[in-house]
C-alpha cells in the first residue's frame, strides 16, 4: 500500500545551493522556497524559484541509488523524441547518488481522476493507452538493465528465470520463505514463454506517475525502476497497482479501455508471468519496510498466480482463488 509523503518547508542548505548553482548559475539568488519530502529510498527537495520553475533534487538513501538513478537517466536519453513529457535528468558528475531535473508543471492523473466525470475518465484512459504505445514504440535489444546492455538476456523468459535464480530466490529464502515455491514454479514456467518485443518498461505506471493536460495523459515521471523488458510487464504492474490488493483499486473496465487504444500485441502468458514476478518482488520489498502482513497477502496471491500459469487466468481469478484457499 502506498502512502504519499507530506512536503515540509526546509532550508536552502549549502549542498542544495551548490547543486542548484551547478545546474543554473546565479539561480540561488532567486529561490522563493524549498520543500522537502522524506521518502524511504530518497530525500526529495523541491527548490522553487521566483520565475515559477522548480528544480527537483533526489538524494539517494540506499546502496541501490546509483543504479536506480543511472536507469532513470538512461530512460530519459532513450525516450527523447518519443512524444512523451518526462524529466530530462542529470546525475551529478561528483556524486552518483544525486539525481536532478526541472519539474514539469502538470497535474498527475491521481489529482485529475478524483474530480473527473465518467466521460472525462474514459478520455483519460484512452489517452493512457496511446501514451503507453509511445513508450513502447522504441524497441531495444535484449532483456535486463536499461543502463547496461551487456547484462541483458536475449529472451524474456531467460531474463525472468535468471533474475529469480540469481537474485530473488536468495532474498525470499532469507525474508519470506513461504514464497520460495512460487518463485521456483515461475522460473520453471519462464522457459515456456513465447518470444516478445523488448521495450522500455517503466515498471511503476500508476496514476501518481502519469502527467495530464486537462483530459489527456501526456507524460510519465519516476523511471528509477525501469528496465528493458516486454510491454506486457507494464500492463501486469498497472493491473496490480490499481487492483484489489493495493490502496487505489479501480472498478469497471478501465484496463480494457486502456488496452483498446494500445495498438501493440500483448500475450496473456507473458502478462501473467510478469504479474507473478511483480507480486513476488513486492511481497519481499514489503517485508523489508515492515509491511509484513500485506507482504503475506501478496505472497498468497503470488502462489495462486503461479498455480494458474498457463491456464489463461486473469488477476481477478487468481485473487478469488487465493481467497477461497
N, C-alpha and C positions, 0 to 999 in steps of 0.2 A: 504494500500500500504506500502511496506517495504522499508526503506531507510537504506542501510548499513552504519554503523558509520565508521569514519576515525580514525585510531590509530595515536596517537601523542606520542613522546618520553617524559617520565616523570622520576622523581627521584625514587630511592630505599628508600622509606620512612622508618622510624623506625618500623612502623606497618608491612609493607611488608617484611622487613628484618626479623622480629620476626617470621612471618608466614613461610617464606622460611626455616629458621633455625629449626623450629619445624617439618618440613617435611623432610629436608635433612641437618643435622648438618654440618656446615662448608661451605655450598654452597654459602653463602653470599659473600665469598671471590672470587667467580668465576662468578660473574654477569657481563655480557657484555653490556646489555641494558635493559631498562624497557619500554614497550609500553603500553599505556593506551587508553581504549575506553570508552567514556561516553555514556551509554545507558539509556533508560527510567527506566528500572527496576533494572539494575545492573551497578556498576562501575567495569569494567573488566581490570585487569592488567596482562600483559604477562611478566614474569621475565625470560629473556633469559640468559643462562649460556654459558660459553666458551666451554663446551663439546657438544654443539648443542641442549641440552634439553631446554624446556621452561615450567615453571610452570604457570598455569592459576589460577588466584585468582579472584573470583567473590564476590564482596561485595554488598549485597542486599540493595536496596534503598526504599523498601516498607514494610508494615506490613506483607505482604504475603511471604516475603523471607524465613523465617524458614520453612514454609510448602512446598514451591517450592523446596528448597534445600534438604529437607528430602525426597521428592518424587524422585529427581534425584539420591540420594544416594540409596534409596530402589531399583530403577531400576537397578543400577549397581550391586547390590547384587543378585537380582533375575535372571539376564541375564548372569551371569558368566557361561562360558561353553556353551553358545548358538551359538558360532561361529560368533559372531558379534564384530567387533572392536568398542569399546566405552570407554569413560573415566572411570577409577576407581576412583571415587570421595571420598573425605574426607570432613567431616564437623568439624570445629574446636571445640574441647571439651569445650572451654571457650567462644565461640561465634557462635551461630547457624545461624547468618546472613552472614557467610563466607563459601564459598564452594571452595575447591581447587582440582586440578587434573593436572597430567602431560599431556601436549599437545601431540596428536597423529600426527605424521608427514605425513599427507596425504593431497592431494588436495581434495576440495569439488566437488560435481557434478556440482555445479554452475560454478566453474572455468573450469572444463573439458568440459562442454557442449558447450561453445561458439565456440571452435575450432574443435569440433568433426565432422567427416563426417557422412553421413546418416547411413552407415553400423556400424560405431563406436557407434552412438547414439542408434541404435537398440540393440546392445550388452549391453550397459549400462542399458537400460530399462529392458531387460530380466533379468539381474542380480539384478536389483532393486526388481523385483518380488520375486526372490529367497531370497533376504535379508529380505523382509517382511515376507516371510514364516518362516524364522529362528526366527524373532522377535516374531511372534505369535504362535510358537510351544509350548511354555511353558504356560500351562493353569492354571488359578487361580480360587479361589472360590469367587464368588460374584462380584458385580459391584460397583465401587466407588474409594476411595483414595488408592493409592498404599501403602502409609506409615502407614495406619491404617485399617487393615482388619475388625475391629469391626464395622466400619461405612458403610460397603458395603451392597448392596441390593442383594437379590437372583436372580432378573430378570432385564435384561437390560431396559425394559420398566418402571419398578418400579423406577430404578435409574434415568432415564430421567425425569419422572413425578415429583419425589421428588426434583430433582435439580431445576427444573423450579419453582415449587410451593414454595419451601423453600428458594431459593436464587435469581434466575434470574428475577422472576416477580417483586419483590420489586425494583431491580436495574433499570429495564425498566420503571416501573411506575414513578420513580424519574427522569430519564435522557432521556428516549426515549419512551414516552407513545404510539406513533403510532405503536410500535412493540408488545404491550401487547396482542392484539387479536391473533396474530400469535403464541405467546408463549402459550396461553391458548389452541389453536387448537392443537398444538403439544403435550401438556400434555394430552389432551383427547385421541389423536391418540396413544400415547405410550402404553396404556393398550392393544392394539391390536397387538403389535409386537410379532413375534414368538420367541421361546427360541433360544438362541445363545451362543456360547462359550464366556468365559471371558479370556482375554489375557492382556499382557502389551501393551497398546495403547500409542504410542509415542506422538501423538496428535499435532505434528508440523513437519511432514515428508514432507519437500520440499527440493529443490536442495541444499540450503545452509547448511542443517543439515545432508547431506549424504556424507560419505567419499568414495573416489575412489582410486583404484590402476590400472592405465592405462585404460583398458576397462571394469572394473568390479567394481560394488558397494560393498564395504567391511564393512562399519560401519555407525554408527549414533552418533551424538552429541546432546547436549541440551535436556535433558529429564525432564526439570523442569515442563512441562505441562502434563506429562504422567499420566495415570490413569488405573485402572482395568476396561476394557470395551470390547465391541465386536470388532473383527477385522475390521468390516465394518466402524468403526469410523475413522480409519487411512485412508482408501480409500476415505471416504467422505471429510476429511480435505485436502487430497492431491489433489483431484479433484477441490476443491475451490481455493487453493493457486496457482495452475498453470492453472486456468480457466480465463474467461474473466473479472472477477471483480477485479483482482489484477494486479500488475505491471509486472508479468512474465508469460503471457499466452503462452501456448504451443499449436501448431496446429497439426492436424493429429490424428492418432490413438494411441498416446503414452500411454494412460491409458489402452487401450485394450491389448497392448503388455505386460505391467506390470501384468495385470490380467491373461494373458495366461500362465505365468510361475509361478504364485502363485497357489499352489495346494489346499488351503483351500476353503471351500464353503463360498459364500457371498450372503446374502439375500438383494434384492433390496429395500424392505420395510425398513429394518433396516438402510441401507445406506442412504436412503432419509431422514429418521427421524434424523439421526445424522448430516447430511448435513444441515438441517434446524436449528438444535440446535447450530451447529458451527457458522452459519451465524448470529443468534441472539446474541450469545456471542461476536462475533467480531464487530457487529454493536454497541453494548453497549460499548465495550472497545474503539472503535474509538471515541465515544463522550467524553470519559474521557481523551483522549490525544489530543483533539482539532480537530479531523478529522470529523467534523460534516456532511459535505456534502457527504463524502464517506460512513459514517455511515447510512445516509438516503437511499442511494442507496442499501446498504446491507440489510437494513430493508425491502425495497420494494421487493427485490428478495426473502427474507425470507418469506414474505407474499405469494408470488407466490408458493414457495416450500410448504408452509403449505396448501395452497388451493389444491395442486395436490397430497398430501399424499394419498396413497392407490390406485393411478391410474397408477403406474409404469412409471412415467415421469422421464426423465433424467434432469440433472442440466441445460444443454443447453436449453431444452424445457422450464424449469422454468424461465430462464433468458429471453428467447424470449417472453414468456407470459407477463413478467413484463414490457418489453419494449412496447408491444402492449397496455397494460393498462395504 
